[in-house]
Each structure stands twice: as structure tokens, then as C-alpha cells.
Amino acid sequence: MDKASGYILALNCGSSSLKFSVFQAATLKCCLRGSVNHIGQTDSVLEVAGAEGGLIYSNKVRIADIASAVQLTVEWLKNYPEKHPVVAIGHRIVQGGPCHYEPEIIDDFLLTTLGQYIHLAPNHLPHEIAAIKLCRTAFPDITQVACFDTCFHKDMPDYARYYPLPVRLREEGLVRYGYHGLSYEYVSGRLTKTEKEIKGKKIIIAHLGSGASMAAIKDGKSVETTMGFSPMGGLMMGSRPGDLDPGAVLFLLTKMKMKVNEVENLFNKQSGLKALAGNSDVKKLIEEEAFEPLAREAVTMFCYQARKAIGSLATALGGIDILVFTGGIGENSPVIRKRICNELNFLGIRLSKKSNRKSLRNISSSKSKVKVMVIKTDEESMIALHTQNLLHVKSLTKH
């Protein structure tokens, strides 16, 4: 890695969006941040911001899928007048199966292995694999690194990690993996740097976006999380249902005569907020609540499930000292935060109306026994850090 002049490209492929950032390899100073949102819809847009946060490029584009968004991003970077020679590429990889957790250099074996676990994250892994292959073509001599979302949860206690199923199934990989790990790792790191005393604190982080989950954290480690075997479980999400009675799956397969691929499509793309209200945009649903009963039902259910999850995780921790909201909805929707917290007074959670409305970092009331915070997540920073660390170690072992 030529740290003096090189840059790390961090790619974060979501289920319907792409985020990317470019960092100086030596200092990890961020030089560019970009995104392609609403992929597959008519209002897709590529936006890029500079080091100071100001928008330097915006263009409405018709993007059919994540792979096309990655291709567009690569072309934009190569044509951008201010050159940023890429010396390494880091990828957020949602799932690496039962044997791949720690950041890892991507080779043919790992790429093949990832293909074998698409069934664990069908909304994400195909896009991430396609992104890796596109980058191989665009940057044939550049090392790529996989940063797994499941890594943060890999040391959960056995009673939280395993299902009450025959042991032979866990040996086949049927365990609770947990997701959004890069986000939890970043937010935990921010808390460690900014809070005076974090050791021993009982922390719940709510990553709320089109994909949503929560994690219970103590001493910087995950002890419980809402997502389990796949990113479909846990909380209700934009187009995913969250936890279901296993009998509901059997009902769909037997009574409704649905095929496995139809059930998979239902759970990944036609459930959650979208199933109830026709779309998964929380901001739009809040605007429609006054005249659209299904929009009101969808938002109410989302907040109700979030409250239940906080109560459950507080039980797992034996209490709660800090509650953090992050993710697109968690960071940007005072209405959702208010509705989630309003009925959590019994846990000592009280919001400051003014601070919450302004989305300040600390949104707790002075009477709150629990510190309630809003922290903007930065998964790309974690990707860049892991990429830098891994390749630095590799370079040291060569000499």
C-alpha cells in the first residue's frame, strides 16, 4: 500500500442503496462521500460531497440495481478531475457464513464461499459479490478486503447465540449471527471516545433504517441483538417482516401452496412497512397518517415493535444506562424517536422535546435516568479502518 499518495475506497452496498467514501490510506482522512439512493425507482440520484461536506456533484440517474450503481460510482471516480488513486478497496459484507467473521482479503476461495451463503442474506450478498467482481475488472491489481457485519456479534454468549434446536443444526451454521455490526462498532467507538465513563454501562443501540435492528452492549461487546439467522428477523423493517411464528412459514408453504422462492420474495421485498402501507418511506408515511389509516397502522406498529425490543434488551442487560438512536430513521426522525420513547418512562427514559426536535446529540430530559442520544453512524469509516489495519499487517509480514 502506497500510503503517501494512495486512497482507500470503502463500498457499502445496502438492499436498495449504495454508499461509498474515499479515504487517505495513511491518515484515514475522508476526502469524498457519496451515495446512490432509491435504486430501482425513477428518482435515483448520485450525490457526492467533498471533504468539508459540501455537495460537489448531483445527478438524477435511472439505476436498475446495485451493480449498476457501483459501475456508475467507479466511472465517476475515474473521470473526476481531482484524481484519487485507489490502492485498496474495502467492502461491507453482510454475511460470511459460520467460518468468516474477521476482516479478510478477498480471493477466489472467499468469493466462491460467499456465493454459497446467498440464502442467508439474499437481499445483500448478490449485490456485494457483484460489486467485488466489478471492482476486480475496474481495478485488477488492487487488493480488496471483506469487512463482515456479523463480526461484532460473534462472541455473544451461547444462550443468546444458539437456537433451541438440535445441536447438529448449529454445526451446519444455523445460529444467531446478528447484523449491522459495522454500525454498532462505530457507534460504540464514538461512545468510548466521548463519554466520560462507559465501562460497565448498559447500552442499547437502535440502528433504524430500511433495515432495522438493535443491540444490547456491555463493555463494548454485543451480548444480545434482535436480528438472528438472517437479516429478515427481529424488528419490522421497510420491506422485511421481522420475527414471525415458525408456524406462519409452514402455513405459507402448505395452506397457501407458496413456493420457497415466493416466500423468500415475500419476506425480503413485500413485507414490513411496504406490505401495510404500500411504501417503506417513513417520512412519507408520517405525512400520510392523518388521512391514510394504513400509513398510521404501519408507523404505529414500527414504533411498538421498537419499544418491545428495547424492553427486551434492557431485560437481557439487567437495566439500561444509555440508549442511542442511529441509522437513517434513528438519526433523522424526531417523530419516530418520540413515539418510541414516550411509553418507556418505566425504564427511566424521558426525552427533551426541544433537543429531540433539533436532533441534538443528547436528547435526554434533565429528569431522564437514561441518557438518550443520537449518533450518526459511519460504516464506511469502519470499513476503511479495517482495510488499513489488515493491509498494514500484511505489509509488515512481508518484510
N, C-alpha and C positions, 0 to 999 in steps of 0.2 A: 504494500500500500504506500503510494507516494503521498505522505501526509502533508507535505509542504504545499502542494498545489491541488490535491485531489479532493473529491467530494463523494459523500455517501448519499445515494438515492434511497429513500425509505418509501415503500409502497404499502398501502393499507387498503386492500380490496374488501369492501363490505358486500352485502347481499344486493344492494341497489345503488351503491355509490362507490367512488374511488377517492381516497385522499392520498396525497403524496407530499413529501418535503425533501429539500436538498440541504445537506449539512456539510460544513467544512470537516474533512476527515480528522484533522488534527485536534480541533478545538470543539467540535460538535456545535459550532455556532450555526444557527439556521439562516439560510440565505433566501430560500424560496419556500412558499407553502401554496399548495393548490388543491383543487377538488373538481370532480365531475359529479354533479348531483342529478337526481331524477332520471337515472339511466333507464332506458326503455320507454320513456314518456316523451311527449312532444316538447316539453320545456327544459330539456337537458341543457346544462351550461358548464363550460370550462372556465374556471376562475383561478387566477394566480396572484398571490400577494408577495411583495418584496420583504426584505429583512425588517423593515420598520412597520410592516403590517398593512401598508397602503396597497390598494389594488393596482396591479400593473398590466393585467390582461383579463378580458372577459369576452366570451363569445358564445352565443347560443348555437348549440350543435344538436344534430339528431344522432344520438348514440343508442345503438340497439342493445349492447351488452357490455359487461365489464372489460372483456378482452379488447373491444374496440376503444374503450376509454383509456386503457393502458397504452394502446398503439398511438392514440392521439396525444397522450402525455409525452411519450418518448419522442415523437416527431416534433412536438413543441419545444422540448428541451434541447434537441439537436439543432433547431433552427433559431433559438433565442440568441440575439446578438451578443449578450454577455455570456460567454462560454463558462460552463461548469463541468470540467472533465470528470466523469464518473469513474471512481476507482473501486467501488463496491456497491452492491445493491442488497438491501435488507427487505424482507417480506414478512408481513404479518400472516402467519399460517394458523388458521383456527384450530386445526386438529391434526395431530401426528400419530394417532393410534396409541397403543399401550406401551410402545418402546421408544417413542421420540417426544421428549419434553424440552430438554435444554436447547438453546440456540445451536444451530448446526449448519455447516457448509453444505450447500445443495449439490449433490452429484446425481448420476444416473440412477443409482440404487435408491436414494431417498425419493427422487421424483417418481419412480415406479411404486415405491411403498405408499406414497401419498395417494396415488391412484387407487390403491386397494382399500382406502378408508373414506372414499367419497360418500358411502352410505351413512357415515357418522355426521357429515356436515354437507349435504347436497346443495345447500344454498350458497356455500362459500368455496369449498375446496376446488370445484371445477374452474372457477374464476381465478383462484390463486395459482393453480397449476398452469392455466393458460397464460397468466402474467409472467410466470417464470420462463416459459418457453419463448414468449415474445421477447423478453429481455435477453435471452440467450442469443436470439437472432440479431437483435439490435446492438448488443454489447458482447460479442462472442468471447472475448478474453477477460471478462470481468467476473470476479468471484461473487456468487450470490449466497445469501445467508437466510435460513428459515428461523423465524422467531415465533415460537408456539404459544398460543393463547392459553393452553392448558397447563403450562409450566407452573404458574403461580399457585395452582391448587393441588399440585402433585403430592404434597406432604400432608394433606388433610388426614385427620385420624381415621382409622379403619372403620369405625362405626358411622362416620359420615361419608366415607368414600365408597363403601360397598352396599349393594342391594341385598335384601333378604331372599336371595335366590341360591340355588346350588352353587357350591364353590367352583365347580368345573366351568361355570359360565363366566365368572370373573377372570378365570385363567384364559378365557377366549377374548377378553377385553371388554366384557360387559360390566363396567364400573361407572361411577360418577366422576367425570373428568372435570367439569366446570369450565367456564369460558370467560371472555373479556379480561383475561389475565394481564395483558399488557396495560390495560387501562387501570386495573387495580394496583398494579405495581407502580405505575407513575403517580397515582393519587396518594398511595401510601408513602412514597418517597417525598412528595411535597409536604405531607403532614409531618414527617420526621424532621424536615428542614425548617418548618415554620412554627410548629407548636413547641412550647417550652418543655412540656413533659408528656411524652407519648407512650413510654414504656408501661406496660400493664393496662393501658386504656382499652376499653371495649368499643370497637369501632364497626359501624356498618356503613358500607359504601353502596350507594344505589346508582348503578350505571343504567340510565333510562334513555333509550333511543328507539329506533325502529326495531332493533334487537335490545332486549332489556334483561338485566339480571341484577342480583345483589349478592354481596359477600360479607360474611362476618370475619373480622380480622382482629387478632390479638398478637402483640409483639411483632407486628409486621408480617404475620403469617396467616394464610387462609385456614379457618377452622370449619367453615361451612359456606355453601353457596347455593343459589336457587337453581341454576342450570345443572343438569346431571349428565346423562349419557350423551345427549345431543343438544345442539343449540335451539331445539324446538321446545324444550321443557322449561319448567319454572314459572316465571311471570307471563301473563298475557302480553303479546307484543303487537307490532304493526300488522304482520300477516301470519304470525305463528300463535298457536293456541296456549302455550304454556302447559302446565301439568294437566293430565287427563286420567280418569279412571281407566285402567287397562281394559276393563270390560267395554269401554266405548270403542276401542280399536277393534275388538272382536266383533262388536255389533256392526261396524262399518264393513268388515270383511265377510261376515256371514249373512246377517239380515239384509244389508244393503247391497251385497254382492259386489262391492268395490274391489278393484284390483289393487295390488300393493303399490304400483306406481301412481294410481289415482289417490290413494290415501296419503302417500308421500307428498303429492302436489297440494292436496287439501291442507295438510299440516304446515307446509312450508310457505305457501303462496296465497291461500284462500281462507285463512283463519284470522283470529285476533280482531283488532280494530276494523280491519278491512271487511271481515265477514259480517260484522254487525252493522257498520255504518257506510260501507261502500268505498271508503278510502282510509288510509292509515296516517294521514297528516293531522297530528294532534291540534295544531294551531287552527286549521280549518274546522275541525270538529268542535272546538270550543266556540268558534264564531257561529256555528250552526245549531248549537244546543237549544237556543231559545225557540226555534221553530221546527226542529227535527228531533223527534223523540229517540230515534235510534242513535243519533250522534250523542245525545245526553246519556243514553244507556252505555254506550261504548266507553266514554270518558269516566263515568261513574264506576264501571267495572274495573277499568285500568287502575284507578286510584284505590279502590277497595282491595284489589289483589296486592298492590304495593304495600298498603297498610298491614295486611295479613302477614306478608313476608317480613316486614320489619319486626313485627311482634314475635314471629317465629325465630328469627335470627337473634333477637335480644334474649330469648329463652336459651338458645344454644350457647350464647356468651355468658349467661348469668347476669345480664344487665346491659346497659348501653351508656357510653360516655360521650361519643361523637357520632353524628350522622352526617354523611357527606352525599350531596347530590352531584352527579356528573353525567356525561353523555349529552346528546343533542337536546333531549327534552328536559333532563335534570338541570342542565345549565341555563336553559333559555325560557322555561315556562314557570313563572311565579304562580300561575293559577294551579297547575298540577302540584307543585310543591305545597301550596297552601292546603289543597284538598287532601293530600296525603297526610299532612301533619296535624290538621285540625282535630282529628279524633284520636290523637296519640298523647293527649295530656296525661293519661295514666302512666305513661313511661317517663314523664317529666319533659316532654318535647313541647316547646312553645316558640312560635315564630314572631319576629318583629315585622309587622306589616310593611313598614317603610323600607327596611333593609331587604326584605324578600322582593318587594315590588321593583327595587333597583338591582336585584340580583347581585348584591354585595357578597364579599367572601364569607363574612359571618352574618347569618340571617337569624340568629337566635334572639329571642326576647331576653331582657335582663332577668326575667323570672324563670327562664328555662334552666332546668337541671342538666339538660343535654345540650352540648354545643352543636348547632346545626350549621353546616357550611355548604358553600357552592365552590367547587374547584373544577376548572376547565381541564379536561383530560388531554393528554398528548401522547397517543400511542406511537406516533412516528418518532418522537424523541427516544422512546424506549427501544424501538427497532434500531435506530442509529447507534445508540449506546451499546447494545448487544453486538451489533455488527462490528463496531470498532473494537470492543473487547476481544471478541473471538479472533479477528484477523490479526490483532496485535499479538495475541498469544501464539498464533500460528507463525508469525514472522520471527518471534523470539526463538521458537523451537527449531527454526531452520539454521540458526547461527550458533 
